[in-house]
Amino acid sequence: MSVEAVAERAPGPVRFGIRARLLLAFVAVAALSVVACGLGWLSYDRLGGTLDEFAESHLPALGLAARLAEEGGSIIATAPILANAQTEQELGAIRDALGRRLAALRALAAEGERGVPGLRPMADALGHNLTDLDATVRHRLALARRNQEGIERLRWLHADFLDEIEPLVTDARFNIQSALDLVEAGTRSAEAVRVLRAESRRSEAVLQIGANGNLAVGLIARAATLATTEALDDNAGFLEETADRLQRDLATLDDWADGVSLAQVVARLLELARGEGSVPELRRAELAAADRGQGLLAENRKLVARLNGLIAQQVQSVETTSRAAAARSAQAIAEGRSALLASALVSLLVAVLVAWLYVNRSIISRLTRLGSAAHEIAAGNLQADIPLGGNDELSQMAAALLVFRDTAIAVEEANAQAIIDNAQAGLATTDADGVIEFVNPPAAALIAAPDGSADGRLADRLDPAGARRVEDFFREAGAAPDEAVPSLSILTAGRRPDGRPVPVQVGIRPFRRRQQQRFIVTLTDMTERVEAQQILERTVAERTADLRTTNARLERAIAEHQRAERDLRDAQAELVQAGKLAALGQLAAGVGHELNQPLSAIRSYAHNGRKLIALGRVAEAEGNLGKIADLTARMANITNHLKRFARRPDTRLGAVELAPVVQGALSLFDTRLREEAVEVAVHLPEGRPGEPLRVRAEEVRLEQVLVNLLSNALDAVADAPLRRIAIGVEETDGSVRITVRDSGSGIPDAVAGQVFDPFFTTKPVGTGLGLGLSISYNIVRDFGGVLSVADSGPGGTVFLLTLTRA
């Protein structure tokens, strides 16, 4: 249908359309809603008055009752904790908590006295009860403290008792044994028998006192922990019998002076067992105080129960009044509900009539059909049926949608062809089977048909390999679901209009038009890219050959460098070993002197030993042999140290304990230090026990560095008026600083920068090779450390060795 025909069928101006009719319907429904609201307002006004009365008078009373019950429950829960308190601190904390609860209860009682008479006296009675309970608990704790002090005294008295009884038992046994010896010897038999009888009687009495004393101590200690007075009475009976036996046994020792101290200790023990202030009596008073506390707890529960009874009366009164108010509220709600239900039914009836008779039949059904047509057009179905008819706004919308549909069909077809024709790239469209629908001129120049036609299958315009892949693609796309349609991109050969082949990049992607599956094909001329790729492949091949040649040269150069590096490392190791051997050569004289002294002593001791053996003085000869063994061990230590210093060092680094290395280096110069009267001061940090100071190094090479520095220091102080060498060690964050300071004349400024150069020396010809500091510098660098001259002047030179702490 044309646009002009649609315009002729369009309805004229609308006078009483959908807007006016819907406005009248909504006005009617709103009027009914206002009426319903008025009825509801009247009902809720009556209900609000009742609720205000409840909130102003009844809710505060209920809240007060709840708070009173809460405070009473807290008091009845905390009072047993107070009664069972074990320390003064615990008692004070509980007493403070109960004081706060009681103050809150008294405040609530004063607030509710008008509504519930008798609350204030009840709160005062609870206060008196808690005061009595606090006093009782304090008294119990004081008794328990005195009881504990008595137990402490008992421990000390028991220790004194044991100290007194054990010597008496030992003396009695000794006297008995002496008397038995006299009886067996047959001398002074009558006196011996008398002594034996007396000592036996005393020994028996002492043993009885020891047994009864230990039993009394146990009974007293047991009395301090008994839980009932009945058990205390039974324990007191046993304790009284034990005390009587102790006194009888002590009477046996009245004439024995050694038993006076024991009698005094037993008397003090009996003071803890009998009478006022004794441990059993204190425990009895403590149990009585605990019983009184339990009685006060029972009274406390009764008082709280009476308080809860008063609260229950108040709650019952409020409940009766609340039920009457609730009945009035229920009546107001029922009347309001009936009025609202009637108005709601009328409003619902009017709304149903408006919705069914007009909105559904005249508006919704037509809008549904019009919406379905618009949805189909939006989905691509431009042939959808559009419902027309009537003389209102919906009719005008239907006519406008019809014009839009026809215009969209014409514009879509024109735009599609224009886009494809004017695109710079080769574009074509096909249907679901691969048949060409549109093709632009750039695409026609790449996939020209043999007969010059503009349609046909896409596969027929490609080389055989590309044609097979395109046909397989369209078969797979036809079998795939709509949401999983694949795409394709291949490099194949097309055909020029003159029949010449041309390399073409073919890309196929799906799209939908008017609810139909379609494919858009992009075609790109790959002639220049293929030629560039061929040129690139030739260039890469040439560059690869050059790189192989260069790589071979580099590998040969690296091998030469590695050989040179190995030779240099071997030469350096030989140089280090030569430096050590040179140092050993300089130390040879001193070491020879160190060995000659013990050798001379050994010769002397051996000669004397032969003489002593010849004279039969073997013990003295053995002493000489022991001295020879000690001197031999001393010589072995010297030679072992020299052998260890002379061996080739290990290339691996590890944690080296610093103190033994310093002492080992110094030991090689013992003779020279004594002969040249050089004072040596060594300061090493103490460190923590079991954790000696360690550095990251190798032990033999580190000792060689220290030997070189000490050798140079000895040479420097040889002609100095004050001959002194100081070795200091200082720990810093992560490193260790070792200083070797001499009192020589210092290094001249002109040569200070050359001291670490190989073969540089300031010593006379024949006294040094100039390798010691150079070797030491390289060794320290291998350790990851630094060797430098920290200071040099007329007062001496300081060499600084910095190493990593291990």
KAKATA-V807321 format. One line per field, one symbol per residue. ss: DSSP state (~ for helix, > for strand, _ for the rest). phi: phi as a letter, one per 40 degrees, with the letter a starting at -180 (. if undefined). psi: psi as a letter, one per 30 degrees, with the letter a starting at -180 (. if undefined). Layout:
ss = ???
phi = ???
psi = ???
This chain:
ss = __~~~~~~~________~~~~~~~~~~~~~~~~~~~~~~~~~~~~~~~~~~~~~~~~~~~~~~~~~~~~~~~~~~~~~~~~~~____~~~~~~~~~~~~~~~~~~~~~~~~_______~~~~~~~~~~~~~~~~~~~~~~~~~~~~~~~~~~~~~~~~~~~~~~~~~~~~~~~~~~~~~~~~~~~___~~~~~~~~~~~~~~~~~~~~~~~~~~~~~~~~~~~_____~~~~~~~~~~~~~~~~~~~~~~~~____~~~~~~~~~~~~~~~~~_____~~~~~~~~~~~~~~~~~~~~~~~~~~~~~~~~~~~~~~~~~~~~~~~~~~~~~~~~~~~~~~~~~~~~~~~~~~~~~~~~~~~~~~~~~~~~~~~~~~~~______________~~~~~~~~~~~~~~~~~~~~~~~~~~~~~~___>>>>>____>>>>>_~~~~__>_________>_~~~__~~~~~~~~~~~~~~~~__~~~___>>>>>>>>_____>>>>>>>>>>>>>__>>>>>>>>>>_~~~~~~~~~~~~~~~~~~~~~~~~~~~~~~~~~~~~~~~~~~~~~~~~~~~~~~~~~~~~~~~~~~~~~~~~~~~~~~~~~~~~~~~~___~~~~~~~~~~~~~~~~~~~~~~~~~~~~~_______>>>>~~~~~~~~~~__~~~~~~___>>>>>____>__>__>>>>_~~~~~~~~~~~~~~~~~~_______>>>>>>>>>__>>>>>>>>______~~~~~~_________________~~~~~~~~~~~___>>>>>>>>__>>>>>>>>>>_
phi = .cccccccccccdccbccdcccccccccccccccccccccccccccccccccccccbccdccccccccccccccccccdccccbdbbccccccccccccccccccccccccbcccbcgccdccccccccccccccccccccccccccccccccccccccccccccccccccccccccccccccccgbfccccccccccccccccccccccccccccccccccccbccbccccccccccccccccccccccccbccbccccccccccccccccbbgcgccccccccccccccccccccccccccccccccccccccccccccccccccccccccccccccccccccccccccccccccbccccbcccccccccccccccchccbccbcbhgbaccccccccccccccccccccccccccccccccccbabbcccgccbbacddcccbbccdcgcbbhccccbbcdcccccccccccccccccccbccbaabbabbacdcgccacbcbbbbcabafgbcbbbbbbbcbccccccccccccccccccccccccccccccccccccccccccccccccccccccccccccccccccccccdccccccccccccccccccgcccccccccccccccccccccccccccccccccccccacbccdcccccccccbdccccccfccbbbbbccgcdgbccbbcabdcccccccccccccccccccbccbbabbbbbbcbcgabbbbbbbbccgccccbccbccccgcabcccgbacgbdccccdccccccgbbbaccaaacchbbcbbbbccb
psi = kleeeeeefklakkeiaeeeeeeeeeeeeeeeeeeeeeeeeeefeeeeeeeeeeeeeeeeeeeeeeeeeeeeeeefefeeeefgkfleeeeeeeeeeeeeeeeeeeeeeeegeeejkfeeeeeeeeeeeeeeeeeeeeeeeeeeeeeeeeeeeeeeeeeeeeeeeeeeeeeeeeeeeeeeeeeefgkheeeeeeeeeeeeeeeeeeeeeeeeeeeeeeeeeeffgkfleeeeeeeeeeeeeeeeeeeeeeffgegjefgeeeeeeeeeefefflakfleeeeeeeeeeeeeeeeeeeeeeeeeeeeeeeeeeeeeeeeeeeeeeeeeeeeeeeeeeeeeeeeeeeeeeeeeeeeeefeeeefeeeeeeeeeeeeeeefffjggkkkkllliaeeeeeeeeeeeeeeeeeeeeeeeeeeeeefkeljklklafggkkekkleeefffhkkegglfaakeffglleeeeeeeeeeeeeeffllefhkllkjljakaklfgfklkkkjkkkkllkkhgkklkkkkkkjgeeeeeeeeeeeeeeeeeeeeeeeeeeeeeeeeeeeeeeeeeeeeeeeeeeeeeeeeeeeffeeeeeeeeeeeeeeeeeeeeeeeeeeefgieeeeeeeeeeeeeeeeeeeeeeeeeeeeflklkfklajkkeeeeeeeeeffgeeeeeeghkkkkkjkkellkfilkkljakeeeeeeeeeeeeeeeeeegegkejjkkkjkkkkajglkjkkjklgaflkkefgefgfgkkgkkgllkffkfgfeeeeeeeeeeefgakkljekkaffakjkkjklkk.
